[in-house]
């Protein structure tokens, strides 16, 4: 239990992947489509005003994100790396694939205590994402721009923990860095 908690905290610090895939690869699952409209507006986080988001758009977006996270939870519980990967933004996948990133995660106390060395994004998925994100719950979202949100869970102690950074496009939601 303690190791799972340490892995969860490591995941929060370093954000969202794992080890070699032991199951046959399956077809990627397309990213969830959003029902909330993508509005024209300010996509610059430095000038975006979150108060410009109406309550209806907030509620609709939060519902979409909750649905997306439920889909991701199922994919993660099934340890389906290929399906999970289909939800990643290309830049985010490149980041978690870099040797520097994998080494930084491998150097964390949680990984070192279990003698885990990450060599590929599949390792990140299996050893970081699967233990920490299989049962995620979205309690709140925060708009960063019209198309970008942060999804949060709130612990029993009232601590607000970021689960994912997400970006919405005409193709659906993607996990971003």
N, CA, C and O atoms as a DFTB+ gen file, in Angstrom:
708 C
 N C O
     1  1       0.833      -1.187       0.000
     2  2       0.000       0.000       0.000
     3  2       0.878       1.251       0.000
     4  3       0.617       2.212      -0.724
     5  1       1.940       1.218       0.840
     6  2       2.833       2.366       0.907
     7  2       3.492       2.618      -0.443
     8  3       3.629       3.765      -0.868
     9  1       3.907       1.525      -1.128
    10  2       4.537       1.677      -2.441
    11  2       3.571       2.270      -3.452
    12  3       3.960       3.102      -4.271
    13  1       2.309       1.847      -3.399
    14  2       1.319       2.401      -4.325
    15  2       1.128       3.886      -4.068
    16  3       0.991       4.671      -5.007
    17  1       1.120       4.275      -2.787
    18  2       0.962       5.689      -2.446
    19  2       2.167       6.491      -2.924
    20  3       2.008       7.595      -3.445
    21  1       3.356       5.952      -2.754
    22  2       4.566       6.634      -3.214
    23  2       4.527       6.786      -4.731
    24  3       4.874       7.843      -5.258
    25  1       4.109       5.742      -5.429
    26  2       4.006       5.831      -6.882
    27  2       2.977       6.872      -7.290
    28  3       3.182       7.612      -8.252
    29  1       1.857       6.931      -6.550
    30  2       0.834       7.935      -6.855
    31  2       1.403       9.336      -6.674
    32  3       1.201      10.199      -7.529
    33  1       2.104       9.570      -5.585
    34  2       2.688      10.893      -5.361
    35  2       3.732      11.218      -6.417
    36  3       3.812      12.356      -6.879
    37  1       4.529      10.232      -6.803
    38  2       5.512      10.451      -7.862
    39  2       4.798      10.848      -9.147
    40  3       5.253      11.729      -9.876
    41  1       3.692      10.198      -9.410
    42  2       2.927      10.502     -10.612
    43  2       2.415      11.933     -10.582
    44  3       2.444      12.625     -11.599
    45  1       1.952      12.374      -9.439
    46  2       1.452      13.738      -9.321
    47  2       2.581      14.721      -9.603
    48  3       2.387      15.712     -10.306
    49  1       3.754      14.446      -9.057
    50  2       4.887      15.346      -9.233
    51  2       5.347      15.376     -10.684
    52  3       5.609      16.448     -11.230
    53  1       5.446      14.217     -11.309
    54  2       6.018      14.149     -12.645
    55  2       4.988      14.115     -13.766
    56  3       5.357      14.209     -14.936
    57  1       3.723      13.983     -13.439
    58  2       2.609      13.922     -14.382
    59  2       2.474      12.539     -14.978
    60  3       3.077      11.626     -14.415
    61  1       1.719      12.271     -16.099
    62  2       1.314      10.948     -16.524
    63  2       2.219       9.993     -17.231
    64  3       1.807       8.882     -17.563
    65  1       2.930       7.057     -17.742
    66  2       3.299       5.911     -18.221
    67  2       4.069       4.710     -17.851
    68  3       3.959       4.782     -16.627
    69  1       5.049       3.245     -18.161
    70  2       5.434       2.013     -17.914
    71  2       6.356       0.907     -18.256
    72  3       7.433       1.387     -18.611
    73  1       6.354      -0.557     -18.293
    74  2       7.240      -1.674     -18.638
    75  2       6.795      -2.348     -19.903
    76  3       5.838      -1.908     -20.539
    77  1       7.455      -3.386     -20.271
    78  2       7.171      -4.045     -21.533
    79  2       5.718      -4.513     -21.610
    80  3       5.146      -4.965     -20.619
    81  1       5.146      -4.398     -22.780
    82  2       3.771      -4.832     -22.991
    83  2       3.782      -6.342     -23.145
    84  3       4.514      -6.883     -23.974
    85  1       2.958      -7.033     -22.333
    86  2       2.928      -8.485     -22.395
    87  2       1.729      -8.998     -23.168
    88  3       1.661     -10.184     -23.491
    89  1       0.788      -8.126     -23.466
    90  2      -0.358      -8.550     -24.244
    91  2      -0.189      -8.113     -25.685
    92  3       0.599      -7.221     -25.998
    93  1      -0.945      -8.761     -26.552
    94  2      -0.875      -8.397     -27.965
    95  2      -1.387      -6.979     -28.147
    96  3      -2.393      -6.607     -27.542
    97  1      -0.713      -6.176     -28.970
    98  2      -1.184      -4.817     -29.187
    99  2      -2.561      -4.822     -29.823
   100  3      -2.879      -5.679     -30.648
   101  1      -3.371      -3.855     -29.428
   102  2      -4.683      -3.729     -30.035
   103  2      -4.751      -2.406     -30.776
   104  3      -3.854      -1.569     -30.674
   105  1      -5.818      -2.239     -31.513
   106  2      -5.987      -1.001     -32.266
   107  2      -6.169       0.161     -31.306
   108  3      -6.861       0.020     -30.298
   109  1      -5.561       1.312     -31.596
   110  2      -5.761       2.474     -30.745
   111  2      -7.229       2.876     -30.713
   112  3      -7.950       2.751     -31.703
   113  1      -7.648       3.358     -29.561
   114  2      -9.008       3.848     -29.385
   115  2      -9.001       5.332     -29.679
   116  3      -8.159       6.054     -29.145
   117  1      -9.917       5.814     -30.516
   118  2      -9.912       7.252     -30.799
   119  2     -10.229       8.057     -29.547
   120  3     -10.979       7.612     -28.679
   121  1      -9.651       9.237     -29.469
   122  2      -9.887      10.116     -28.326
   123  2     -11.361      10.474     -28.258
   124  3     -12.035      10.596     -29.282
   125  1     -11.856      10.641     -27.025
   126  2     -13.269      10.946     -26.816
   127  2     -13.652      12.244     -27.498
   128  3     -12.906      13.223     -27.457
   129  1     -14.793      12.248     -28.112
   130  2     -15.322      13.463     -28.728
   131  2     -15.970      14.300     -27.648
   132  3     -16.559      13.772     -26.705
   133  1     -15.861      15.556     -27.785
   134  2     -16.456      16.452     -26.811
   135  2     -17.829      16.903     -27.274
   136  3     -18.078      17.078     -28.467
   137  1     -18.723      17.091     -26.295
   138  2     -20.028      17.631     -26.631
   139  2     -20.046      19.132     -26.384
   140  3     -20.906      19.839     -26.908
   141  1     -19.107      19.616     -25.595
   142  2     -19.018      21.058     -25.352
   143  2     -18.455      21.727     -26.591
   144  3     -17.514      21.214     -27.197
   145  1     -19.014      22.860     -26.973
   146  2     -18.508      23.527     -28.176
   147  2     -17.100      24.063     -27.964
   148  3     -16.746      24.511     -26.873
   149  1     -16.312      24.009     -29.017
   150  2     -15.004      24.653     -28.990
   151  2     -15.239      26.074     -29.451
   152  3     -15.566      26.327     -30.611
   153  1     -15.070      26.979     -28.536
   154  2     -15.373      28.368     -28.849
   155  2     -14.134      29.089     -29.341
   156  3     -13.015      28.816     -28.906
   157  1     -14.360      30.005     -30.247
   158  2     -13.261      30.866     -30.676
   159  2     -12.926      31.754     -29.490
   160  3     -13.818      32.215     -28.777
   161  1     -11.677      31.983     -29.288
   162  2     -11.314      32.821     -28.158
   163  2      -9.842      32.806     -27.908
   164  3      -9.047      32.397     -28.755
   165  1      -9.495      33.251     -26.756
   166  2      -8.112      33.429     -26.360
   167  2      -7.476      32.087     -26.006
   168  3      -7.873      31.449     -25.031
   169  1      -6.493      31.657     -26.795
   170  2      -5.768      30.429     -26.516
   171  2      -4.395      30.695     -25.921
   172  3      -3.557      29.795     -25.869
   173  1      -4.159      31.913     -25.476
   174  2      -2.898      32.273     -24.833
   175  2      -3.112      32.269     -23.317
   176  3      -3.869      33.089     -22.800
   177  1      -2.444      31.342     -22.594
   178  2      -2.643      31.276     -21.147
   179  2      -2.277      32.576     -20.414
   180  3      -2.790      32.838     -19.327
   181  1      -1.401      33.378     -21.003
   182  2      -0.991      34.619     -20.347
   183  2      -2.056      35.707     -20.417
   184  3      -2.082      36.600     -19.569
   185  1      -2.927      35.646     -21.406
   186  2      -3.952      36.679     -21.551
   187  2      -5.371      36.151     -21.376
   188  3      -6.322      36.932     -21.359
   189  1      -5.525      34.839     -21.245
   190  2      -6.847      34.237     -21.107
   191  2      -7.470      34.602     -19.764
   192  3      -6.793      34.596     -18.736
   193  1      -8.749      34.917     -19.778
   194  2      -9.497      35.249     -18.567
   195  2     -10.461      34.102     -18.262
   196  3     -11.472      33.954     -18.949
   197  1     -10.163      33.278     -17.233
   198  2     -11.040      32.138     -16.916
   199  2     -12.482      32.542     -16.602
   200  3     -13.400      31.737     -16.761
   201  1     -12.682      33.775     -16.160
   202  2     -14.046      34.208     -15.854
   203  2     -14.883      34.374     -17.124
   204  3     -16.095      34.575     -17.046
   205  1     -14.241      34.291     -18.294
   206  2     -14.986      34.387     -19.555
   207  2     -15.728      33.084     -19.877
   208  3     -16.529      33.046     -20.811
   209  1     -15.471      32.031     -19.122
   210  2     -16.124      30.743     -19.338
   211  2     -17.481      30.756     -18.626
   212  3     -17.562      30.994     -17.420
   213  1     -18.526      30.499     -19.383
   214  2     -19.867      30.464     -18.794
   215  2     -20.025      29.214     -17.928
   216  3     -19.275      28.249     -18.071
   217  1     -20.997      29.243     -17.041
   218  2     -21.268      28.085     -16.183
   219  2     -21.670      26.883     -17.026
   220  3     -21.286      25.757     -16.711
   221  1     -22.437      27.101     -18.093
   222  2     -22.851      25.998     -18.969
   223  2     -21.645      25.340     -19.635
   224  3     -21.563      24.114     -19.698
   225  1     -20.716      26.146     -20.130
   226  2     -19.513      25.597     -20.770
   227  2     -18.661      24.871     -19.733
   228  3     -18.128      23.796     -20.010
   229  1     -18.530      25.449     -18.547
   230  2     -17.771      24.798     -17.475
   231  2     -18.388      23.428     -17.163
   232  3     -17.686      22.417     -17.135
   233  1     -19.693      23.404     -16.931
   234  2     -20.370      22.160     -16.566
   235  2     -20.256      21.113     -17.670
   236  3     -19.986      19.944     -17.395
   237  1     -20.459      21.529     -18.911
   238  2     -20.380      20.616     -20.045
   239  2     -18.958      20.073     -20.203
   240  3     -18.765      18.881     -20.446
   241  1     -17.977      20.946     -20.063
   242  2     -16.579      20.533     -20.195
   243  2     -16.192      19.593     -19.059
   244  3     -15.518      18.588     -19.286
   245  1     -16.612      19.913     -17.845
   246  2     -16.304      19.043     -16.708
   247  2     -16.903      17.659     -16.927
   248  3     -16.254      16.652     -16.641
   249  1     -18.128      17.597     -17.430
   250  2     -18.769      16.320     -17.721
   251  2     -17.987      15.553     -18.784
   252  3     -17.775      14.348     -18.649
   253  1     -17.560      16.243     -19.835
   254  2     -16.753      15.613     -20.892
   255  2     -15.453      15.055     -20.330
   256  3     -15.057      13.934     -20.651
   257  1     -14.798      15.840     -19.493
   258  2     -13.520      15.413     -18.908
   259  2     -13.738      14.225     -17.980
   260  3     -12.934      13.293     -17.978
   261  1     -14.805      14.240     -17.194
   262  2     -15.096      13.100     -16.319
   263  2     -15.312      11.836     -17.148
   264  3     -14.823      10.765     -16.788
   265  1     -16.036      11.957     -18.249
   266  2     -16.263      10.812     -19.133
   267  2     -14.929      10.325     -19.723
   268  3     -14.664       9.124     -19.755
   269  1     -14.110      11.242     -20.178
   270  2     -12.799      10.893     -20.722
   271  2     -11.967      10.138     -19.693
   272  3     -11.354       9.120     -20.017
   273  1     -11.941      10.626     -18.464
   274  2     -11.127       9.987     -17.420
   275  2     -11.677       8.595     -17.104
   276  3     -10.900       7.678     -16.838
   277  1     -12.977       8.424     -17.128
   278  2     -13.548       7.086     -16.937
   279  2     -13.080       6.140     -18.044
   280  3     -12.739       4.990     -17.772
   281  1     -13.063       6.622     -19.295
   282  2     -12.549       5.810     -20.407
   283  2     -11.073       5.474     -20.191
   284  3     -10.655       4.329     -20.365
   285  1     -10.296       6.478     -19.814
   286  2      -8.869       6.254     -19.566
   287  2      -8.660       5.274     -18.418
   288  3      -7.770       4.427     -18.489
   289  1      -9.458       5.372     -17.369
   290  2      -9.333       4.434     -16.250
   291  2      -9.483       2.994     -16.729
   292  3      -8.707       2.125     -16.331
   293  1     -10.474       2.734     -17.578
   294  2     -10.673       1.390     -18.106
   295  2      -9.491       0.926     -18.942
   296  3      -9.062      -0.223     -18.841
   297  1      -8.975       1.814     -19.759
   298  2      -7.811       1.506     -20.598
   299  2      -6.597       1.208     -19.722
   300  3      -5.849       0.263     -19.978
   301  1      -6.413       2.018     -18.696
   302  2      -5.264       1.842     -17.803
   303  2      -5.418       0.559     -16.988
   304  3      -4.450      -0.185     -16.828
   305  1      -6.616       0.287     -16.470
   306  2      -6.841      -0.962     -15.714
   307  2      -6.576      -2.185     -16.592
   308  3      -6.073      -3.202     -16.115
   309  1      -6.920      -2.077     -17.882
   310  2      -6.677      -3.188     -18.819
   311  2      -5.214      -3.254     -19.255
   312  3      -4.814      -4.168     -19.976
   313  1      -4.426      -2.286     -18.815
   314  2      -3.005      -2.198     -19.166
   315  2      -2.809      -2.162     -20.678
   316  3      -1.909      -2.804     -21.219
   317  1      -3.667      -1.401     -21.342
   318  2      -3.650      -1.303     -22.800
   319  2      -2.824      -0.079     -23.203
   320  3      -3.359       1.013     -23.391
   321  1      -1.536      -0.280     -23.328
   322  2      -0.617       0.798     -23.658
   323  2      -0.988       1.493     -24.969
   324  3      -0.995       2.722     -25.039
   325  1      -1.293       0.716     -26.000
   326  2      -1.584       1.311     -27.309
   327  2      -2.810       2.219     -27.261
   328  3      -2.807       3.293     -27.862
   329  1      -3.847       1.802     -26.559
   330  2      -5.041       2.641     -26.444
   331  2      -4.716       3.900     -25.649
   332  3      -5.138       4.992     -26.028
   333  1      -3.969       3.763     -24.549
   334  2      -3.585       4.923     -23.736
   335  2      -2.766       5.898     -24.576
   336  3      -2.976       7.110     -24.530
   337  1      -1.849       5.355     -25.328
   338  2      -0.973       6.189     -26.167
   339  2      -1.778       7.013     -27.173
   340  3      -1.383       8.129     -27.513
   341  1      -2.897       6.479     -27.649
   342  2      -3.718       7.208     -28.624
   343  2      -4.327       8.482     -28.024
   344  3      -4.785       9.352     -28.765
   345  1      -4.336       8.596     -26.720
   346  2      -4.859       9.790     -26.052
   347  2      -3.772      10.832     -25.775
   348  3      -4.069      11.907     -25.255
   349  1      -2.538      10.530     -26.111
   350  2      -1.437      11.443     -25.820
   351  2      -1.199      12.404     -26.972
   352  3      -1.211      12.006     -28.137
   353  1      -0.987      13.656     -26.643
   354  2      -0.539      14.649     -27.604
   355  2       0.858      14.230     -28.088
   356  3       1.639      13.674     -27.315
   357  1       1.166      14.489     -29.337
   358  2       2.470      14.093     -29.901
   359  2       3.643      14.670     -29.115
   360  3       4.634      13.975     -28.891
   361  1       3.546      15.927     -28.694
   362  2       4.635      16.539     -27.921
   363  2       4.795      15.868     -26.555
   364  3       5.912      15.684     -26.072
   365  1       3.678      15.508     -25.946
   366  2       3.744      14.835     -24.650
   367  2       4.386      13.456     -24.798
   368  3       5.220      13.063     -23.981
   369  1       3.995      12.725     -25.843
   370  2       4.607      11.420     -26.090
   371  2       6.109      11.565     -26.306
   372  3       6.891      10.765     -25.795
   373  1       6.510      12.577     -27.056
   374  2       7.943      12.814     -27.277
   375  2       8.646      13.109     -25.952
   376  3       9.756      12.633     -25.716
   377  1       7.998      13.895     -25.089
   378  2       8.600      14.220     -23.782
   379  2       8.808      12.970     -22.943
   380  3       9.899      12.754     -22.414
   381  1       7.769      12.139     -22.814
   382  2       7.905      10.961     -21.948
   383  2       8.751       9.870     -22.595
   384  3       9.138       8.911     -21.927
   385  1       9.040      10.004     -23.873
   386  2       9.902       9.044     -24.565
   387  2      11.374       9.422     -24.465
   388  3      12.250       8.607     -24.755
   389  1      11.641      10.641     -24.061
   390  2      13.032      11.093     -24.022
   391  2      13.812      10.383     -22.921
   392  3      13.281      10.107     -21.846
   393  1      15.062      10.097     -23.201
   394  2      15.902       9.409     -22.212
   395  2      16.081      10.252     -20.960
   396  3      16.188       9.711     -19.859
   397  1      16.115      11.574     -21.115
   398  2      16.270      12.458     -19.956
   399  2      15.065      12.346     -19.020
   400  3      15.225      12.248     -17.803
   401  1      13.874      12.360     -19.587
   402  2      12.656      12.254     -18.781
   403  2      12.596      10.900     -18.077
   404  3      12.337      10.824     -16.875
   405  1      12.838       9.838     -18.834
   406  2      12.799       8.494     -18.260
   407  2      13.838       8.337     -17.157
   408  3      13.581       7.672     -16.154
   409  1      15.002       8.941     -17.334
   410  2      16.041       8.869     -16.301
   411  2      15.611       9.645     -15.056
   412  3      15.827       9.186     -13.934
   413  1      15.005      10.815     -15.247
   414  2      14.549      11.618     -14.105
   415  2      13.518      10.851     -13.281
   416  3      13.572      10.865     -12.051
   417  1      12.586      10.187     -13.947
   418  2      11.588       9.394     -13.234
   419  2      12.264       8.199     -12.563
   420  3      11.951       7.872     -11.419
   421  1      13.185       7.551     -13.265
   422  2      13.913       6.410     -12.701
   423  2      14.702       6.799     -11.470
   424  3      14.895       5.979     -10.572
   425  1      15.164       8.043     -11.416
   426  2      15.953       8.522     -10.282
   427  2      15.103       8.925      -9.075
   428  3      15.645       9.259      -8.021
   429  1      13.783       8.896      -9.220
   430  2      12.918       9.259      -8.092
   431  2      13.034       8.200      -6.998
   432  3      13.362       7.043      -7.261
   433  1      12.763       8.616      -5.792
   434  2      12.858       7.711      -4.642
   435  2      11.949       6.490      -4.806
   436  3      12.341       5.374      -4.463
   437  1      10.748       6.697      -5.323
   438  2       9.804       5.585      -5.480
   439  2      10.348       4.525      -6.441
   440  3      10.236       3.329      -6.171
   441  1      10.922       4.945      -7.533
   442  2      11.452       3.989      -8.513
   443  2      12.720       3.324      -7.983
   444  3      12.905       2.116      -8.130
   445  1      13.589       4.120      -7.369
   446  2      14.842       3.561      -6.851
   447  2      14.574       2.528      -5.757
   448  3      15.252       1.502      -5.691
   449  1      13.588       2.795      -4.900
   450  2      13.309       1.854      -3.817
   451  2      12.824       0.514      -4.347
   452  3      12.978      -0.506      -3.676
   453  1      12.244       0.499      -5.534
   454  2      11.777      -0.750      -6.135
   455  2      12.722      -1.253      -7.220
   456  3      12.444      -2.246      -7.892
   457  1      13.841      -0.554      -7.380
   458  2      14.860      -0.920      -8.363
   459  2      14.283      -0.990      -9.781
   460  3      14.562      -1.916     -10.543
   461  1      13.475       0.014     -10.104
   462  2      12.861       0.098     -11.425
   463  2      13.602       1.144     -12.238
   464  3      13.799       2.272     -11.786
   465  1      14.012       0.763     -13.437
   466  2      14.653       1.679     -14.370
   467  2      13.791       1.722     -15.625
   468  3      13.559       0.703     -16.276
   469  1      13.325       2.917     -15.946
   470  2      12.471       3.093     -17.109
   471  2      13.328       3.269     -18.363
   472  3      14.240       4.096     -18.389
   473  1      13.033       2.498     -19.383
   474  2      13.801       2.559     -20.618
   475  2      12.977       3.027     -21.812
   476  3      13.534       3.429     -22.834
   477  1      11.643       2.977     -21.686
   478  2      10.756       3.304     -22.811
   479  2       9.442       3.852     -22.258
   480  3       9.141       3.680     -21.077
   481  1       8.663       4.511     -23.114
   482  2       7.373       5.024     -22.639
   483  2       6.446       3.907     -22.148
   484  3       5.595       4.151     -21.292
   485  1       6.597       2.696     -22.671
   486  2       5.810       1.562     -22.169
   487  2       6.137       1.282     -20.710
   488  3       5.255       0.925     -19.930
   489  1       7.413       1.445     -20.337
   490  2       7.807       1.283     -18.938
   491  2       7.138       2.343     -18.067
   492  3       6.646       2.048     -16.978
   493  1       7.129       3.566     -18.557
   494  2       6.474       4.657     -17.834
   495  2       4.999       4.325     -17.633
   496  3       4.464       4.519     -16.541
   497  1       4.344       3.828     -18.670
   498  2       2.933       3.455     -18.571
   499  2       2.734       2.374     -17.509
   500  3       1.892       2.523     -16.623
   501  1       3.501       1.291     -17.593
   502  2       3.303       0.150     -16.691
   503  2       3.683       0.423     -15.245
   504  3       3.020      -0.066     -14.331
   505  1       4.743       1.198     -15.025
   506  2       5.237       1.381     -13.671
   507  2       4.814       2.685     -13.003
   508  3       4.934       2.823     -11.786
   509  1       4.324       3.632     -13.777
   510  2       3.903       4.906     -13.196
   511  2       2.410       5.134     -13.400
   512  3       1.677       5.361     -12.437
   513  1       1.961       5.076     -14.641
   514  2       0.551       5.376     -14.930
   515  2      -0.378       4.310     -14.359
   516  3      -1.334       4.639     -13.657
   517  1      -0.111       3.040     -14.650
   518  2      -1.024       1.976     -14.207
   519  2      -1.224       1.999     -12.690
   520  3      -2.371       1.969     -12.246
   521  1      -0.173       2.052     -11.876
   522  2      -0.419       2.044     -10.435
   523  2      -1.071       3.318      -9.894
   524  3      -1.711       3.287      -8.843
   525  1      -0.914       4.420     -10.595
   526  2      -1.377       5.687     -10.018
   527  2      -2.648       6.243     -10.639
   528  3      -3.284       7.106     -10.035
   529  1      -3.043       5.783     -11.820
   530  2      -4.153       6.423     -12.527
   531  2      -5.316       5.503     -12.875
   532  3      -6.251       5.945     -13.543
   533  1      -5.299       4.270     -12.462
   534  2      -6.346       3.329     -12.871
   535  2      -7.708       3.651     -12.266
   536  3      -8.733       3.215     -12.790
   537  1      -7.731       4.395     -11.188
   538  2      -8.994       4.714     -10.518
   539  2      -9.133       6.206     -10.270
   540  3      -9.625       6.624      -9.222
   541  1      -8.707       6.995     -11.218
   542  2      -8.756       8.449     -11.072
   543  2     -10.193       8.953     -11.055
   544  3     -11.092       8.360     -11.651
   545  1     -10.379      10.064     -10.355
   546  2     -11.687      10.697     -10.251
   547  2     -11.511      12.192     -10.442
   548  3     -10.660      12.803      -9.795
   549  1     -12.299      12.784     -11.315
   550  2     -12.229      14.218     -11.558
   551  2     -13.267      14.917     -10.686
   552  3     -14.470      14.688     -10.820
   553  1     -12.780      15.771      -9.795
   554  2     -13.668      16.542      -8.925
   555  2     -13.787      17.990      -9.365
   556  3     -14.765      18.666      -9.045
   557  1     -12.788      18.466     -10.100
   558  2     -12.793      19.864     -10.504
   559  2     -11.941      20.010     -11.760
   560  3     -11.055      19.197     -12.028
   561  1     -12.225      21.052     -12.515
   562  2     -11.382      21.406     -13.646
   563  2     -11.064      22.889     -13.558
   564  3     -11.780      23.664     -12.924
   565  1      -9.980      23.260     -14.205
   566  2      -9.566      24.662     -14.264
   567  2      -9.213      24.972     -15.711
   568  3      -8.374      24.302     -16.314
   569  1      -9.856      25.987     -16.258
   570  2      -9.548      26.387     -17.625
   571  2      -8.241      27.163     -17.644
   572  3      -8.043      28.083     -16.851
   573  1      -7.351      26.786     -18.556
   574  2      -6.087      27.479     -18.774
   575  2      -6.220      28.368     -20.000
   576  3      -5.697      29.482     -20.034
   577  1      -6.922      27.868     -21.001
   578  2      -7.318      28.627     -22.191
   579  2      -8.697      28.107     -22.575
   580  3      -9.273      27.279     -21.869
   581  1      -9.221      28.589     -23.686
   582  2     -10.508      28.095     -24.172
   583  2     -10.464      26.591     -24.437
   584  3     -11.475      25.903     -24.292
   585  1      -9.298      26.084     -24.823
   586  2      -9.176      24.681     -25.238
   587  2      -8.379      23.815     -24.262
   588  3      -8.312      22.598     -24.436
   589  1      -7.788      24.410     -23.259
   590  2      -6.946      23.654     -22.331
   591  2      -7.513      23.719     -20.926
   592  3      -7.946      24.768     -20.450
   593  1      -7.498      22.541     -20.263
   594  2      -7.953      22.477     -18.881
   595  2      -7.003      21.608     -18.067
   596  3      -6.289      20.758     -18.601
   597  1      -7.017      21.844     -16.777
   598  2      -6.361      20.958     -15.822
   599  2      -7.475      20.229     -15.097
   600  3      -8.460      20.837     -14.679
   601  1      -7.315      18.918     -14.951
   602  2      -8.291      18.099     -14.231
   603  2      -7.709      17.771     -12.857
   604  3      -6.549      17.379     -12.739
   605  1      -8.533      17.938     -11.822
   606  2      -8.095      17.736     -10.448
   607  2      -8.967      16.720      -9.732
   608  3     -10.150      16.563     -10.036
   609  1      -8.357      16.036      -8.773
   610  2      -9.096      15.244      -7.801
   611  2      -8.879      15.918      -6.457
   612  3      -7.860      16.573      -6.237
   613  1      -9.833      15.753      -5.570
   614  2      -9.713      16.336      -4.235
   615  2      -9.680      15.186      -3.238
   616  3     -10.590      14.358      -3.198
   617  1      -8.621      15.145      -2.434
   618  2      -8.439      14.061      -1.470
   619  2      -9.400      14.224      -0.296
   620  3     -10.054      15.256      -0.144
   621  1      -9.470      13.188       0.523
   622  2     -10.318      13.233       1.720
   623  2      -9.911      14.372       2.650
   624  3     -10.738      14.888       3.402
   625  1      -8.652      14.759       2.601
   626  2      -8.158      15.856       3.444
   627  2      -8.343      17.216       2.786
   628  3      -7.902      18.235       3.318
   629  1      -8.995      17.227       1.629
   630  2      -9.263      18.485       0.936
   631  2      -8.132      18.975       0.056
   632  3      -8.193      20.090      -0.461
   633  1      -7.100      18.163      -0.122
   634  2      -5.977      18.557      -0.974
   635  2      -6.372      18.391      -2.438
   636  3      -6.914      17.357      -2.828
   637  1      -6.104      19.388      -3.227
   638  2      -6.429      19.404      -4.654
   639  2      -5.207      18.933      -5.433
   640  3      -4.185      19.619      -5.461
   641  1      -5.310      17.751      -6.072
   642  2      -4.190      17.161      -6.799
   643  2      -4.489      17.143      -8.293
   644  3      -5.559      16.707      -8.718
   645  1      -3.536      17.622      -9.083
   646  2      -3.713      17.638     -10.536
   647  2      -3.546      16.233     -11.081
   648  3      -2.565      15.550     -10.788
   649  1      -4.518      15.809     -11.881
   650  2      -4.469      14.502     -12.526
   651  2      -3.882      14.597     -13.924
   652  3      -2.945      13.880     -14.275
   653  1      -4.452      15.496     -14.713
   654  2      -4.077      15.597     -16.120
   655  2      -4.153      17.046     -16.576
   656  3      -4.924      17.847     -16.049
   657  1      -3.330      17.358     -17.569
   658  2      -3.475      18.571     -18.364
   659  2      -4.009      18.071     -19.700
   660  3      -3.458      17.145     -20.294
   661  1      -5.085      18.695     -20.164
   662  2      -5.768      18.223     -21.365
   663  2      -5.982      19.356     -22.345
   664  3      -6.132      20.515     -21.957
   665  1      -5.993      19.004     -23.630
   666  2      -6.294      19.989     -24.660
   667  2      -7.361      19.403     -25.582
   668  3      -7.293      18.239     -25.976
   669  1      -8.339      20.231     -25.913
   670  2      -9.448      19.823     -26.766
   671  2      -9.237      20.374     -28.171
   672  3      -8.881      21.538     -28.360
   673  1      -9.467      19.506     -29.144
   674  2      -9.433      19.916     -30.548
   675  2     -10.643      19.304     -31.227
   676  3     -11.473      18.672     -30.573
   677  1     -10.744      19.484     -32.510
   678  2     -11.865      18.895     -33.243
   679  2     -11.802      17.365     -33.214
   680  3     -12.810      16.701     -33.458
   681  1     -10.620      16.800     -32.915
   682  2     -10.455      15.347     -32.822
   683  2     -10.759      14.800     -31.440
   684  3     -10.768      13.582     -31.264
   685  1     -11.006      15.646     -30.456
   686  2     -11.275      15.205     -29.097
   687  2     -10.196      15.673     -28.126
   688  3      -9.395      16.552     -28.441
   689  1     -10.191      15.082     -26.964
   690  2      -9.257      15.457     -25.895
   691  2      -7.955      14.679     -26.015
   692  3      -7.944      13.500     -26.369
   693  1      -6.856      15.369     -25.712
   694  2      -5.533      14.744     -25.662
   695  2      -4.860      15.142     -24.354
   696  3      -5.070      16.244     -23.847
   697  1      -4.053      14.239     -23.816
   698  2      -3.246      14.528     -22.636
   699  2      -2.032      15.308     -23.115
   700  3      -1.336      14.895     -24.042
   701  1      -1.791      16.433     -22.472
   702  2      -0.652      17.273     -22.834
   703  2       0.272      17.418     -21.638
   704  3      -0.068      17.019     -20.524
   705  1       1.425      17.983     -21.875
   706  2       2.389      18.215     -20.804
   707  2       2.252      19.619     -20.273
   708  3       2.982      20.008     -19.362
